[in-house]
């Protein structure tokens, strides 16, 4: 349970969270209950159990960070298109999306 509070206290500081996950072996050997709570609070996808029936939440945290980075990249591309600095075809290509899907994203963000 300590890991859950460590995670929640550091979730907004990527460097401190990364350091905690890297340096605390309990994140790589987490019991089911704590892993499920962490998954629920942070919208993490539970990784597969290891041989001992424990969860390695280090990988789940890394995947969550990568998702955040990808969202940030796409948001930046949308912003560049809106500002007229990048054409929509190039932005869609860089986002690994179809032009149609990227246009929908641009239009959705305009209404927000």
Backbone torsions as a table, in degrees:
resi	resn	phi	psi	omega
1	UNK	NA	-30.2	178.5
2	UNK	-57.3	-36.9	-178.9
3	UNK	-63.1	-38.1	179.0
4	UNK	-60.7	-46.0	-180.0
5	UNK	-68.4	-37.2	175.4
6	UNK	-59.8	-46.8	-179.7
7	UNK	-61.6	-48.4	-177.5
8	UNK	-64.1	-37.9	-180.0
9	UNK	-70.1	-24.6	-175.2
10	UNK	-112.0	3.4	-172.7
11	UNK	-63.0	-23.1	-179.9
12	UNK	-93.1	-1.9	177.6
13	UNK	-121.9	93.5	-174.1
14	UNK	-53.0	-40.8	-177.7
15	UNK	-67.5	-44.8	179.0
16	UNK	-65.9	-38.7	178.3
17	UNK	-65.0	-45.4	179.0
18	UNK	-58.8	-43.9	179.8
19	UNK	-63.2	-44.5	-179.7
20	UNK	-62.8	-44.9	-178.4
21	UNK	-66.3	-40.4	-179.3
22	UNK	-67.6	-38.7	-171.4
23	UNK	-95.4	-9.5	-177.1
24	UNK	-111.0	106.5	-175.9
25	UNK	-60.5	-23.1	-178.6
26	UNK	-64.1	-21.7	176.0
27	UNK	-70.2	-24.4	180.0
28	UNK	-95.0	-2.3	179.5
29	UNK	-136.1	57.3	-170.9
30	UNK	-92.8	140.1	177.2
31	UNK	-72.0	161.0	-175.0
32	UNK	-57.7	-47.1	-175.8
33	UNK	-61.3	-47.1	-179.7
34	UNK	-66.3	-41.5	179.6
35	UNK	-62.4	-41.7	179.5
36	UNK	-66.4	-39.7	177.1
37	UNK	-63.9	-44.5	178.9
38	UNK	-61.4	-42.1	179.1
39	UNK	-60.9	-42.7	-178.6
40	UNK	-67.9	-47.2	-178.0
41	UNK	-67.4	-33.9	-172.4
42	UNK	-110.8	6.8	-177.4
43	UNK	54.2	43.0	176.8
44	UNK	-92.2	143.9	173.3
45	UNK	-84.7	128.2	-179.0
46	UNK	-66.0	130.6	175.6
47	UNK	-75.7	171.1	176.5
48	UNK	-69.8	151.3	178.5
49	UNK	-71.2	151.4	174.1
50	UNK	-85.8	-175.2	-177.2
51	UNK	-58.9	-31.3	-178.3
52	UNK	-84.8	0.9	-179.6
53	UNK	82.6	15.6	-180.0
54	UNK	-103.9	166.5	-179.6
55	UNK	-107.2	140.6	173.7
56	UNK	-99.9	95.2	-175.9
57	UNK	-77.7	-10.1	177.4
58	UNK	-57.9	-45.8	-179.3
59	UNK	-64.9	-40.9	179.6
60	UNK	-62.3	-40.3	179.1
61	UNK	-66.2	-41.8	178.6
62	UNK	-62.0	-41.8	178.3
63	UNK	-64.2	-39.2	178.0
64	UNK	-62.5	-42.3	178.6
65	UNK	-64.3	-40.2	179.9
66	UNK	-65.3	-38.8	176.6
67	UNK	-60.7	-41.1	178.5
68	UNK	-64.0	-40.7	177.8
69	UNK	-62.9	-44.2	-179.2
70	UNK	-63.1	-42.4	176.7
71	UNK	-59.1	-42.4	179.0
72	UNK	-63.3	-40.3	178.1
73	UNK	-63.3	-44.7	-179.3
74	UNK	-65.8	-41.6	177.9
75	UNK	-60.9	-38.3	178.7
76	UNK	-66.0	-41.4	178.4
77	UNK	-63.6	-41.7	177.2
78	UNK	-59.8	-44.6	179.9
79	UNK	-62.0	-42.6	179.1
80	UNK	-64.0	-37.6	177.0
81	UNK	-66.3	-46.4	-179.9
82	UNK	-60.4	-35.4	-179.7
83	UNK	-82.7	-1.2	178.7
84	UNK	75.5	17.0	-178.2
85	UNK	-93.0	-13.0	-178.9
86	UNK	-145.6	135.9	178.9
87	UNK	-78.2	156.8	-172.2
88	UNK	-66.1	-31.4	179.5
89	UNK	-65.5	-45.1	179.3
90	UNK	-67.2	-39.7	179.2
91	UNK	-63.6	-43.9	178.6
92	UNK	-61.2	-42.4	178.7
93	UNK	-60.4	-46.6	-179.2
94	UNK	-66.9	-27.2	178.9
95	UNK	-87.8	-0.9	-177.8
96	UNK	58.2	44.7	-179.1
97	UNK	-130.4	163.0	172.0
98	UNK	-76.2	158.3	177.9
99	UNK	-61.0	-41.0	180.0
100	UNK	-60.3	-46.3	179.6
101	UNK	-65.8	-38.4	179.5
102	UNK	-67.9	-39.4	176.9
103	UNK	-59.4	-42.1	178.0
104	UNK	-60.2	-41.2	178.7
105	UNK	-63.2	-43.6	178.7
106	UNK	-62.9	-45.7	-179.1
107	UNK	-65.9	-36.4	177.8
108	UNK	-66.5	-40.6	-178.8
109	UNK	-72.1	-24.5	177.0
110	UNK	-69.8	-30.1	-178.3
111	UNK	-85.1	-6.5	178.2
112	UNK	-92.7	NA	NA
